[in-house]
């Protein structure tokens, strides 16, 4: 997950909160009704979910530090850094979705996306900000 600050349409990344991919048979069953979910592609390599207890813990930790969950990141093994139909179906409009394309085991592309009111993803510009300009805060700002 991505923790940070919201200022209008600008989301400033402060901290990356890694989580385990909680995808399992139970998650596959819960998400099977999502359009575009193909059963043979529903393993951890091609799907992800975050344990609800981990999400609650991150929300509490962020709130305690006057931060928000501003997004979620994940990788696409041997697939472009563009949202899949599954990504679109489970996305929340308030979050940015950073997707890293991993080709043959190497990260090669990073893109950020946001889900608009029409239910479609739109690219977000990712700006690198020098750490000194942010003081103790992170180095990535995304505006959409």
Backbone as a chain_set.jsonl record, in Angstrom:
{"seq": "XXXXXXXXXXXXXXXXXXXXXXXXXXXXXXXXXXXXXXXXXXXXXXXXXXXXXXXXXXXXXXXXXXXXXXXXXXXXXXXXXXXXXXXXXXXXXXXXXXXXXXXXXXXXXXXXXXXXXXXXXXXXXXXXXXXXXXXXXXXXXXXX", "coords": {"N": [[0.837, -1.172, 0.0], [0.293, 2.335, -0.397], [1.182, 5.013, 1.483], [0.409, 8.345, 2.35], [-0.007, 11.862, 1.714], [-2.821, 13.899, 0.997], [-3.552, 16.57, -1.119], [-5.697, 18.415, -2.485], [-5.888, 17.51, -5.815], [-3.448, 16.351, -5.765], [-1.36, 13.772, -4.765], [0.899, 12.874, -2.379], [3.461, 10.72, -1.906], [4.538, 9.186, 1.014], [5.285, 6.92, 2.396], [5.965, 3.528, 1.652], [4.109, 0.689, 2.17], [4.676, -2.457, 2.432], [2.862, -5.455, 1.692], [1.799, -8.844, 2.093], [0.767, -10.902, -0.607], [-2.385, -11.92, -0.344], [-3.829, -13.716, -1.771], [-5.75, -16.603, -2.235], [-7.451, -19.827, -2.33], [-9.924, -19.214, -1.211], [-10.148, -16.434, -1.657], [-10.141, -16.485, -4.441], [-12.562, -17.752, -4.911], [-14.329, -15.859, -3.816], [-13.966, -13.721, -5.567], [-14.725, -14.722, -8.003], [-16.924, -13.987, -9.535], [-16.301, -11.674, -10.801], [-16.154, -9.916, -13.787], [-14.201, -11.011, -16.481], [-12.453, -12.5, -14.984], [-10.543, -15.23, -15.229], [-10.524, -18.589, -14.564], [-8.168, -20.252, -14.717], [-6.215, -18.383, -14.509], [-6.148, -17.494, -11.948], [-4.264, -17.64, -9.871], [-1.671, -16.751, -7.445], [0.317, -15.557, -9.008], [-0.99, -14.125, -10.947], [-3.031, -12.696, -9.772], [-4.062, -10.553, -7.054], [-4.699, -9.81, -3.629], [-5.436, -7.979, -0.659], [-5.17, -8.762, 2.692], [-7.966, -8.183, 4.716], [-7.586, -7.518, 7.457], [-4.985, -6.573, 7.482], [-5.294, -4.33, 5.898], [-6.971, -2.783, 7.56], [-5.21, -2.374, 9.724], [-3.21, -0.861, 8.455], [-4.719, 1.416, 7.757], [-5.327, 2.411, 10.32], [-2.736, 2.896, 11.355], [-1.831, 4.805, 9.502], [-3.72, 6.869, 9.901], [-3.157, 7.501, 12.597], [-0.755, 8.775, 12.232], [-1.387, 11.002, 10.827], [-1.745, 10.573, 8.102], [-2.854, 9.215, 4.933], [-4.131, 6.307, 3.255], [-3.098, 6.324, 0.091], [-2.917, 4.874, -2.154], [-2.351, 1.797, -3.989], [0.093, -0.582, -4.801], [1.317, -2.895, -7.23], [2.724, -5.694, -9.027], [3.034, -6.666, -12.487], [3.77, -9.565, -13.74], [5.604, -10.333, -16.598], [3.916, -8.826, -18.239], [2.43, -5.826, -19.502], [2.631, -2.576, -17.805], [-0.042, -1.771, -17.357], [-3.435, -1.44, -16.321], [-5.291, -4.401, -15.697], [-8.388, -6.036, -16.644], [-9.354, -7.203, -14.344], [-8.013, -5.666, -12.406], [-9.335, -3.225, -12.835], [-11.946, -3.895, -12.135], [-11.812, -4.281, -9.37], [-10.915, -1.931, -8.338], [-10.724, 1.126, -6.394], [-11.987, 4.392, -6.484], [-10.697, 6.489, -5.078], [-8.049, 5.843, -4.809], [-4.636, 5.733, -6.009], [-3.116, 3.655, -8.418], [-0.272, 2.044, -8.669], [1.504, 0.321, -11.008], [3.895, -2.069, -11.715], [5.688, -3.266, -14.356], [7.119, -6.37, -14.777], [9.488, -7.918, -16.49], [10.713, -10.954, -17.478], [11.727, -11.352, -14.906], [12.816, -8.856, -14.226], [12.228, -5.565, -13.164], [10.812, -3.229, -15.293], [9.179, -1.138, -16.103], [7.166, 1.454, -14.787], [4.061, 2.644, -13.9], [1.431, 4.909, -13.026], [-2.002, 4.92, -12.162], [-5.409, 6.076, -12.093], [-8.792, 5.502, -11.184], [-11.501, 6.723, -12.864], [-14.693, 8.525, -12.737], [-16.169, 7.419, -14.807], [-15.583, 4.784, -14.722], [-13.288, 3.953, -15.927], [-9.741, 3.528, -16.196], [-7.33, 6.123, -15.919], [-4.21, 7.494, -16.918], [-1.781, 8.644, -14.53], [0.373, 11.321, -13.841], [3.626, 10.878, -12.687], [5.698, 12.393, -10.463], [8.975, 13.029, -9.533], [10.276, 14.162, -6.555], [12.757, 15.967, -4.951], [14.198, 14.819, -1.937], [15.023, 16.73, -0.057], [13.304, 18.835, -0.547], [11.019, 18.001, 0.595], [11.504, 17.589, 3.205], [11.223, 15.431, 5.864], [9.635, 13.727, 4.443], [8.479, 11.512, 1.753], [9.603, 10.66, -1.633], [8.125, 10.804, -3.927], [5.602, 12.072, -5.957], [2.314, 12.129, -7.056], [0.086, 13.269, -9.433], [-3.142, 13.687, -10.78]], "CA": [[0.0, 0.0, 0.0], [1.0, 3.597, -0.475], [0.704, 5.964, 2.486], [0.873, 9.68, 2.026], [-0.828, 13.028, 2.003], [-3.669, 14.406, -0.084], [-3.68, 18.018, -1.192], [-6.447, 18.58, -3.724], [-5.687, 16.379, -6.718], [-2.067, 15.885, -5.647], [-1.087, 12.765, -3.745], [2.341, 12.815, -2.134], [3.851, 9.466, -1.281], [5.407, 9.331, 2.175], [5.794, 5.616, 2.812], [5.474, 2.315, 1.006], [3.772, -0.292, 3.192], [4.575, -3.75, 1.743], [1.969, -6.463, 2.234], [1.83, -10.117, 1.383], [-0.363, -11.199, -1.464], [-3.231, -12.832, 0.426], [-4.658, -14.494, -2.693], [-5.828, -18.034, -1.963], [-8.659, -20.4, -2.905], [-11.079, -18.477, -0.683], [-10.22, -15.174, -2.404], [-10.523, -16.817, -5.814], [-14.0, -18.015, -4.905], [-15.026, -14.603, -3.556], [-13.846, -12.829, -6.715], [-14.987, -15.434, -9.256], [-17.992, -13.343, -10.307], [-15.806, -10.474, -11.482], [-16.024, -10.076, -15.233], [-12.828, -11.097, -16.951], [-11.668, -13.424, -14.175], [-10.419, -16.543, -15.85], [-10.15, -19.489, -13.478], [-6.788, -20.731, -14.779], [-5.307, -17.267, -14.23], [-6.464, -16.936, -10.644], [-3.255, -17.917, -8.859], [-0.958, -15.581, -6.926], [1.128, -14.918, -10.04], [-1.826, -13.279, -11.795], [-4.055, -12.003, -8.994], [-3.628, -10.177, -5.712], [-5.648, -9.225, -2.705], [-4.837, -7.591, 0.617], [-5.926, -9.259, 3.832], [-8.715, -7.068, 5.32], [-6.992, -7.123, 8.739], [-3.797, -5.78, 7.148], [-5.811, -3.041, 5.433], [-7.407, -2.038, 8.751], [-4.012, -1.973, 10.474], [-2.581, 0.233, 7.706], [-5.563, 2.591, 7.904], [-5.148, 2.931, 11.681], [-1.386, 3.44, 11.456], [-1.79, 6.034, 8.702], [-4.519, 7.887, 10.607], [-2.414, 7.909, 13.794], [0.361, 9.625, 11.816], [-1.963, 12.06, 9.987], [-1.559, 10.192, 6.705], [-3.934, 8.458, 4.31], [-3.759, 5.354, 2.211], [-3.345, 7.05, -1.161], [-2.893, 3.975, -3.291], [-1.896, 0.408, -3.898], [0.993, -0.942, -5.902], [1.519, -4.323, -7.471], [3.478, -5.952, -10.252], [2.477, -7.495, -13.551], [4.836, -10.397, -14.303], [5.569, -10.573, -18.038], [2.731, -8.143, -18.757], [2.655, -4.375, -19.419], [2.242, -1.842, -16.594], [-1.367, -1.21, -17.587], [-4.409, -2.188, -15.527], [-6.067, -5.48, -16.298], [-9.819, -5.938, -16.365], [-9.511, -7.535, -12.928], [-7.601, -4.463, -11.666], [-10.406, -2.233, -12.959], [-13.14, -4.363, -11.43], [-11.656, -4.223, -7.91], [-10.305, -0.647, -7.97], [-11.473, 2.16, -5.688], [-11.686, 5.656, -7.151], [-9.86, 7.418, -4.32], [-6.664, 5.389, -4.762], [-3.758, 5.613, -7.174], [-2.665, 2.271, -8.597], [1.024, 1.96, -9.333], [1.743, -1.017, -11.546], [5.255, -2.261, -12.199], [5.844, -4.382, -15.287], [8.32, -7.167, -14.518], [9.726, -8.762, -17.658], [11.766, -11.954, -17.252], [12.283, -11.174, -13.569], [13.378, -7.522, -14.02], [11.297, -4.442, -13.242], [11.229, -2.433, -16.451], [8.297, -0.007, -16.357], [6.308, 1.802, -13.661], [3.041, 3.626, -14.276], [0.394, 5.143, -12.027], [-3.331, 5.021, -12.745], [-6.538, 6.332, -11.194], [-10.083, 5.118, -11.752], [-12.358, 7.897, -12.955], [-16.127, 8.321, -12.538], [-16.734, 6.615, -15.887], [-15.178, 3.392, -14.525], [-12.093, 3.657, -16.721], [-8.472, 4.036, -15.671], [-6.619, 7.188, -16.624], [-2.837, 7.573, -16.393], [-1.41, 9.748, -13.645], [1.766, 11.73, -13.948], [4.423, 10.625, -11.484], [6.759, 13.384, -10.372], [9.972, 12.786, -8.499], [10.589, 15.377, -5.811], [13.947, 15.776, -4.128], [13.889, 14.622, -0.52], [15.237, 17.974, 0.691], [12.143, 19.693, -0.741], [9.926, 17.458, 1.388], [11.943, 17.358, 4.586], [11.247, 14.022, 6.254], [8.687, 12.948, 3.683], [8.908, 10.669, 0.651], [10.235, 11.209, -2.817], [7.296, 10.608, -5.117], [4.32, 12.75, -5.922], [1.507, 11.777, -8.207], [-1.092, 14.109, -9.617], [-3.942, 13.148, -11.862]], "C": [[0.885, 1.238, 0.0], [0.38, 4.56, 0.525], [1.238, 7.342, 2.145], [-0.119, 10.744, 2.42], [-1.598, 13.434, 0.759], [-3.731, 15.911, 0.005], [-4.369, 18.331, -2.523], [-6.314, 17.331, -4.567], [-4.286, 15.789, -6.618], [-1.955, 14.912, -4.484], [0.425, 12.684, -3.594], [2.659, 11.563, -1.335], [4.84, 9.728, -0.161], [6.046, 7.998, 2.522], [5.159, 4.5, 1.989], [5.296, 1.27, 2.102], [3.618, -1.638, 2.473], [3.591, -4.683, 2.462], [2.176, -7.764, 1.461], [0.607, -10.217, 0.491], [-1.181, -12.275, -0.751], [-4.126, -13.687, -0.474], [-4.583, -15.969, -2.327], [-7.123, -18.553, -2.571], [-9.915, -19.658, -2.459], [-11.252, -17.145, -1.429], [-10.663, -15.44, -3.843], [-12.027, -17.065, -5.905], [-14.792, -16.718, -4.716], [-15.028, -13.686, -4.772], [-14.25, -13.483, -8.036], [-16.058, -14.774, -10.127], [-17.517, -12.114, -11.062], [-15.584, -10.774, -12.958], [-14.549, -10.089, -15.628], [-11.959, -12.009, -16.117], [-11.692, -14.79, -14.842], [-9.853, -17.478, -14.8], [-8.685, -19.909, -13.531], [-5.762, -19.624, -14.534], [-5.477, -16.733, -12.807], [-5.509, -17.378, -9.539], [-2.552, -16.639, -8.436], [-0.123, -14.869, -7.982], [0.316, -13.9, -10.833], [-2.919, -12.515, -11.067], [-3.463, -11.586, -7.652], [-4.828, -9.697, -4.914], [-4.894, -8.904, -1.418], [-5.753, -8.093, 1.722], [-6.652, -8.08, 4.479], [-8.138, -6.605, 6.662], [-5.745, -6.271, 8.523], [-4.227, -4.39, 6.684], [-6.256, -2.186, 6.614], [-6.22, -1.538, 9.564], [-3.319, -0.796, 9.78], [-3.394, 1.518, 7.829], [-5.376, 3.237, 9.277], [-3.77, 3.579, 11.83], [-1.28, 4.76, 10.701], [-2.523, 7.157, 9.421], [-3.784, 8.41, 11.835], [-1.258, 8.847, 13.461], [-0.083, 10.741, 10.87], [-1.665, 11.833, 8.507], [-2.82, 9.483, 6.219], [-3.338, 7.331, 3.489], [-4.113, 6.052, 0.905], [-3.328, 6.125, -2.374], [-2.397, 2.594, -2.946], [-0.963, 0.164, -5.07], [1.065, -2.453, -6.026], [2.275, -4.485, -8.786], [2.641, -6.761, -11.232], [3.622, -8.305, -14.147], [4.605, -10.662, -15.791], [4.301, -10.016, -18.695], [2.981, -6.641, -18.61], [2.144, -3.763, -18.12], [0.949, -1.079, -16.838], [-2.38, -2.056, -16.818], [-5.106, -3.277, -16.338], [-7.543, -5.236, -16.025], [-10.092, -6.263, -14.9], [-9.123, -6.333, -12.066], [-8.728, -3.424, -11.678], [-11.609, -2.634, -12.106], [-13.027, -4.225, -9.914], [-11.135, -2.868, -7.42], [-11.281, 0.262, -7.238], [-11.034, 3.511, -6.249], [-10.725, 6.547, -6.382], [-8.375, 7.042, -4.343], [-5.952, 5.562, -6.101], [-3.31, 4.156, -7.223], [-1.365, 2.296, -9.379], [1.239, 0.51, -9.735], [3.152, -1.053, -12.11], [5.255, -3.472, -13.13], [7.181, -5.068, -15.002], [8.467, -8.144, -15.68], [10.931, -9.664, -17.394], [12.493, -11.696, -15.933], [12.85, -9.798, -13.265], [12.302, -6.446, -14.154], [11.736, -3.531, -14.382], [10.334, -1.232, -16.737], [7.427, 0.204, -15.128], [5.347, 2.869, -14.133], [2.013, 3.734, -13.153], [-0.92, 5.433, -12.735], [-4.346, 5.404, -11.679], [-7.815, 5.976, -11.939], [-11.006, 6.326, -11.709], [-13.827, 7.513, -12.807], [-16.756, 7.437, -13.606], [-16.328, 5.147, -15.792], [-13.953, 2.986, -15.325], [-10.862, 4.233, -16.04], [-7.922, 5.134, -16.563], [-5.204, 7.238, -16.061], [-2.659, 8.783, -15.495], [0.059, 10.065, -13.877], [2.457, 11.466, -12.619], [5.596, 11.593, -11.511], [7.708, 13.001, -9.256], [10.337, 14.118, -7.867], [11.798, 15.083, -4.939], [13.576, 15.708, -2.659], [14.048, 15.92, 0.274], [14.048, 18.921, 0.561], [10.967, 19.242, 0.124], [10.293, 17.261, 2.848], [11.978, 15.876, 4.872], [10.382, 13.149, 5.367], [9.305, 12.294, 2.462], [9.379, 11.419, -0.571], [9.389, 11.109, -4.069], [5.99, 11.354, -4.95], [3.58, 12.412, -7.176], [0.321, 12.715, -8.278], [-1.85, 13.603, -10.827], [-4.953, 14.067, -12.391]], "O": [[2.064, 1.185, 0.351], [-0.803, 4.886, 0.431], [2.378, 7.488, 1.706], [-0.945, 10.568, 3.316], [-1.108, 13.333, -0.366], [-3.939, 16.468, 1.083], [-3.713, 18.491, -3.552], [-6.59, 16.225, -4.102], [-3.971, 14.826, -7.317], [-2.396, 15.194, -3.37], [1.144, 12.452, -4.567], [2.173, 11.383, -0.218], [5.851, 10.403, -0.354], [7.217, 7.947, 2.899], [3.968, 4.535, 1.676], [6.22, 1.0, 2.869], [2.541, -1.934, 1.955], [3.51, -4.687, 3.691], [2.664, -7.769, 0.33], [-0.455, -9.678, 0.804], [-0.721, -13.403, -0.579], [-5.073, -14.311, 0.004], [-3.499, -16.518, -2.133], [-7.825, -17.809, -3.256], [-10.856, -19.494, -3.236], [-12.369, -16.773, -1.789], [-11.474, -14.694, -4.392], [-12.681, -16.639, -6.858], [-15.806, -16.505, -5.38], [-15.991, -12.949, -4.988], [-14.128, -12.857, -9.089], [-16.086, -14.991, -11.338], [-18.257, -11.567, -11.879], [-14.922, -11.744, -13.325], [-13.758, -9.271, -15.157], [-10.82, -12.277, -16.5], [-12.744, -15.412, -14.99], [-8.813, -17.192, -14.209], [-8.017, -19.925, -12.497], [-4.574, -19.902, -14.37], [-5.002, -15.641, -12.495], [-5.915, -17.477, -8.382], [-2.801, -15.571, -8.995], [0.119, -13.67, -7.853], [0.868, -12.922, -11.337], [-3.661, -11.757, -11.693], [-2.496, -12.179, -7.173], [-5.83, -9.242, -5.466], [-3.849, -9.487, -1.132], [-6.964, -7.873, 1.688], [-6.018, -7.066, 4.769], [-8.195, -5.415, 6.973], [-5.478, -5.351, 9.296], [-3.599, -3.392, 7.036], [-5.953, -0.994, 6.665], [-6.226, -0.403, 10.041], [-2.892, 0.152, 10.439], [-2.823, 2.597, 7.99], [-5.278, 4.459, 9.386], [-3.652, 4.681, 12.366], [-0.704, 5.723, 11.206], [-2.007, 8.268, 9.536], [-3.781, 9.613, 12.094], [-0.827, 9.626, 14.31], [0.743, 11.353, 10.193], [-1.374, 12.769, 7.763], [-3.729, 9.194, 6.998], [-2.18, 7.394, 3.078], [-5.281, 6.336, 0.641], [-3.678, 6.533, -3.482], [-2.076, 2.272, -1.803], [-1.195, 0.639, -6.182], [0.896, -3.185, -5.051], [2.439, -3.534, -9.55], [1.684, -7.439, -10.86], [4.372, -7.79, -14.975], [3.548, -11.151, -16.19], [3.704, -10.639, -19.572], [3.675, -6.225, -17.682], [1.326, -4.36, -17.421], [0.861, 0.116, -16.557], [-2.197, -3.266, -16.682], [-5.457, -3.088, -17.503], [-7.903, -4.336, -15.265], [-10.97, -5.659, -14.285], [-9.82, -6.012, -11.103], [-9.032, -2.818, -10.65], [-12.211, -1.795, -11.435], [-14.042, -4.068, -9.236], [-10.935, -2.679, -6.22], [-12.495, 0.185, -7.432], [-9.843, 3.741, -6.463], [-9.989, 7.311, -7.007], [-7.533, 7.843, -3.937], [-6.568, 5.541, -7.167], [-3.148, 3.511, -6.187], [-1.352, 2.535, -10.586], [1.166, -0.402, -8.911], [3.551, -0.181, -12.882], [4.867, -4.571, -12.732], [8.232, -4.428, -14.988], [7.675, -9.074, -15.832], [12.031, -9.184, -17.12], [13.716, -11.808, -15.853], [13.326, -9.573, -12.153], [11.557, -6.42, -15.134], [12.891, -3.11, -14.436], [10.702, -0.381, -17.546], [6.997, -0.761, -14.496], [5.76, 3.882, -14.699], [1.763, 2.772, -12.426], [-0.952, 6.101, -13.769], [-4.166, 5.095, -10.501], [-7.907, 6.126, -13.157], [-11.261, 6.884, -10.642], [-14.168, 6.331, -12.758], [-17.763, 6.777, -13.351], [-16.675, 4.349, -16.663], [-13.618, 1.804, -15.394], [-10.922, 5.28, -15.395], [-8.032, 5.084, -17.788], [-5.01, 7.048, -14.861], [-3.306, 9.814, -15.681], [0.877, 9.169, -14.083], [1.929, 11.795, -11.557], [6.384, 11.61, -12.456], [7.274, 12.683, -8.149], [10.667, 15.08, -8.561], [11.846, 14.055, -4.264], [12.725, 16.467, -2.194], [13.269, 16.173, 1.193], [13.803, 19.727, 1.459], [10.031, 20.007, 0.357], [9.466, 16.81, 3.641], [12.688, 15.132, 4.196], [10.393, 11.928, 5.524], [10.484, 12.483, 2.164], [9.535, 12.64, -0.557], [9.897, 11.312, -5.171], [5.348, 11.267, -3.903], [4.162, 12.408, -8.261], [-0.37, 12.926, -7.282], [-1.246, 13.141, -11.795], [-5.689, 13.713, -13.312]]}, "num_chains": 1, "name": "protein.A"}
